[in-house]
């Protein structure tokens, strides 16, 4: 009888443990499913509306967690390692990931740089051509490499005619200030800070229109399962742009808490950037790939990257995009 009683208690214990295990497993799956999607960014004026949207409630922080990283290289690595789900990157950076065979989808064009990215030099230099044999600091695994290659192309120069100094983009401003280099490839807000200190802009993305394009990408495997949250993110982005247009002064003041520019700097920092609205995004993501502005731009960028040894092969078309979120 005693043995029977112990056996019954043992079986009851096993049953309870099984129920607890199932409940914990269910809760764990539920928590994973409802955990916010992690969106990786760097500090760049084109990404700041994401933070404005979070502040105003257009981007739900329970659904989207904004993760600020120090450089695009870190964002790319986080995407590779799956520590973030969504990445804000330039199209040339996306093409590098695509060549590495990562299953990704572009689903929103955030901005086009029209002067926001630049080569900034010591004030003794007023033209890019004067940088021959000089030290130029740049991030060689991200958009800095593309910007530098295009600046060299535009001035009929080869990379061997300048001294290239590879560094993280967050180090470029300090390197120029400390005269460790003669020029750097950088972008807003560092660009405005350096110009206010007397440094010179000798090349900018204004000279290569529609080539520095910022987009959001997501792992392809998440597109269908996260459709609702991605739709709300895209809708929230466009609502934020409308709010920005209607409340410019207050929006700039909020965003400058992160950008840390002077009153003059914040007033002009957004002059070098264009935010495509919903209709422009629909043009980028046309159903017919032959009519897709995004595909055409990607093909052109890939050819420039191949010529400058940033890609092994150029592409004939770019189809790694999902248009349903901007079409709704």
N, C-alpha and C positions, 0 to 999 in steps of 0.2 A: 504493500500500500504506500509506504514511504517513497519507494522508487517510482511508483506511478505518479505520485504527487510532484516529485522533482522533474520528471519527464514532462508533465503538463506545464509546469512553470517555465521549463526550458523552451518548449514549443511556443508558449505565449510570448516569451521574450523575443524569439526569432521573428514572430509575426509583427510585434511592435516595431522592431528594428527595420523590418522590410518596409512597413508603412512610412516610418520616418525617412528612410532612404529615398523612397519614391517622392515624398513631399519635398525634401531638400533638392532633389534632382529637378523636380518641376519648377520650384522657385528659382533655381539657378538658371534654367532655360528661359524662364520668363524674364529674369533680370537681364540676361544677355540680349534677349529679343527687344526689350524696351530701353536698354541703355542708350544714351544719346550717341548719334553718329559723330565721330571725331573728324573735324575739318581743320587741316593744317594750313597755316598761313605764315608769312613773314610780315614785318612792318613795311608797308608800301601803301601809298595813298589810294591805289586802286582797290585795295582790300578793306580799307577802313569802313566803307558802308556796311560791311558785314557786322562790325562791332557796333555801329550806329543802329543797325536793324535789331540787334540783340537788346540794346538799351531801350529801344522804343517798343519792343514786343513784336516786331514784324518777323524776327527770327527767334523761334522758340528755343530757349536755352535748355529745356528739358528734352528736346529732340536733337538739337545740334550743339555740340561742344566745340567752341573755337579754341584751337591749340596754336599758340604763337611760338614759332621756332626762329632760330637766329639767321637762317639762310635758306635759300631755295634748295641747296644741296641737302640740308637736313630734312626738308619737306619731302624731297624725292626719296631719301633713304627710309623715312618713316612710312611712306607709301609702299616701298619695296618690302619692308618688314611687316606690313599690315598692322602697324601701331596706330595708324590713322586710316579712316575709311574714305575720306574725300580730301583732295589736295588742290590748292590754288597755285597754279603754275603757268609759266609762259608756254606758248605753243612749241618753241624749240626744245624746251625741257620735256614736254609731253612726247615729242618725236623720239627723244633719246630713250624714254621708257618703252615706247612702242617698239623700237628696234630691239630692245631687250626681251621682247615677246611677253610683256605684261598685259594681261587681259584688262584693259581699261576702256572707259567710255567718257567722252567729253559731253557735258550736258548743259553748259551755260557759258556764254562769253561775258566776262565781267567788265573788261575795259580794253582799250587800245591806247598804247603809250604814244603820245604825240609831243615828245620833248621831256617827258618825265624821267626817262633813262638817259644818261649822258656820260661822256668822258670829261672829267674835270681836271684841270692842270694847274700847276704853279703859275702865279700871275705873270711870270716872265715869258710865258708862252701864250701866244694869241691864236695860233693855228695848229691843227693836229699835225701837219707835216713837220713842224718844228720839234716833234717828239722823237725824231730819229735818234737812235742810240740811247734814248732816255728810258728810265724805269717806269713801267706802267703796272699798277696793281689791279688785279681782277680775279673774279671767282671762275676758275677754269672748268668747273663741272656744271655750270648753270648759264643763265642768260648773259652773264658777263662775258663769257667766251664768244657768244654770238655777236654781241654788241662790238666787241673789239675786232672781230674778224670783218665785220661790215665797215667799221671805221677805216681799217687798213685798205679794204677793197676800194672804198670811195676816194681814197687818196693815193691809189696806185702804189701801195707799199706792201712789203712782205713782212711776215711775223719776225723774220730774222733781222729786220732793220730796227727793231725795238727790243729792249730788255724786259721780258715778261716776268712778273713776280706774282705767283699764285698765292691767294689768300682768301679767307672767308670774307664775304661781302661786309659783314659787321666790323671787320678790321680795316677796311679801306679808308674810311674817314680819318681815323687816328693815324694811319700810315702816312697820309698826305699832310696832315697837320704837323707831324713830327719830321717831315722831310725825308722819310725813309724811301719814298718814291717821288717821281716827278709828276705823275698823273694817276688817276684811278678811274675805273669804270664803276659807276654807282647810279643811284636813283633816289627819288624823293622818299623820305624827307632829307636825307643826307645831302643831296644835291643843293637844295636851297640853303642849308646851313653853311656849306662850303663857299657858295657864291657870296653870301653875306659877309664872309670872312675875307673876301678879296680874291678868291680863286676864280679861274676862267673856264667857261664852257667852251670846249673846242670841237665837240661833236655831240649830236643828240639823236634820239629816235625820231625827231621831226624830219630828219633827212632820209629816213627809211620808213615811210608811212605804212601802217597795217602789218608791220613785221614783228613788232613786240606786242603780242596779243595775250592777255591773261584770261585763263579759262578755269572752270572747275571740272575735275575728273573724279570718277569713282570706279572702284573695282567692278567689272562687268557682272560678277556673280551676285552683286547686291542690287542691281537696277530694278529687277522685278519685285523682290521681297521688300524693298524700301521705297516703292513707288510713291506712296502717300506722303511720306516725310520729305522725299526729294521734291515733290510737287509743291509742298508748303514752303520749302526753302527757296525755290525759284520764285514763287509768288511773293514771298517776303522780300526777296532782293528787289523786285520791281517796285513794290510798295515803298521800300526804303529810298530808292532813287527818286520817287515822286515826292516823298517827304523832304528829302535833301533839296530838291528844286524849290519847294515852297517855303522852306525854313533854312535858307543858306547860312545866315549868320550864326544862329544857334547851333546848327549842325557842325559847322567848322569849329566853333568853340569847343564842342564836345570832342570831336576827333583830334583836336590839337592837344588834348590831355595825354594822348598817346604819342602823337607826332613830335610834340615839344618844339615847335617852330616859333619864330617871332610873329608879331601881328602882321608884318609885311610878308613874311614867309608863308604863313598859312593862307593869306589872301591870294597868293600867286601859285602855290604848290599844285593846285588842281587845274591850272591853266594848261598843263602839259599832258592832260589825260582826257579821253573821251569815254563816256559810259553808254554803250549801245542799249537802247530801250528794247521793249518786247518785239516790235516790228522788225528792228534791225537784227535781233537774235533769230527771228524766224527766217530771215534771209540767209544768215550764217548756216542754219540747220535745215536747208531745203530738203524736201523728200527725195528729189532727184539729185544724186551726188554730182552730176554734171552742172547743176545750177547752184551748188553749195559754195558760198563765199568762203566758208571755213576750209573746205577741201582745197579750193584753189590757193588760198594763202598757205596752207600746210605744204602743198606741192612746191610752191615757190621757196619757202623757207628751207625745205629739205634739200633742194638743189644747192642753195647757198651753203648749207651745212656740209654737204658732201664735198663741194669744192674746197672748203676750208678744213676738211678732215675732222669735222665734228660728228658726222654720220658716215657709216660705211657705204650706204647706198641711198640715193634719192628715191622718192616714191612717185608713182604715177597717179595715185589718188589716195585720199584719206577718208576712210569710212568708219572710223572708230568714234562715232558720235550717236547720241540718242536725242531725237528732236521732240519727243512727245511732251516734255515738260515745258518747253517754250511755246508749243503750239496750242496748249490748253488755255 
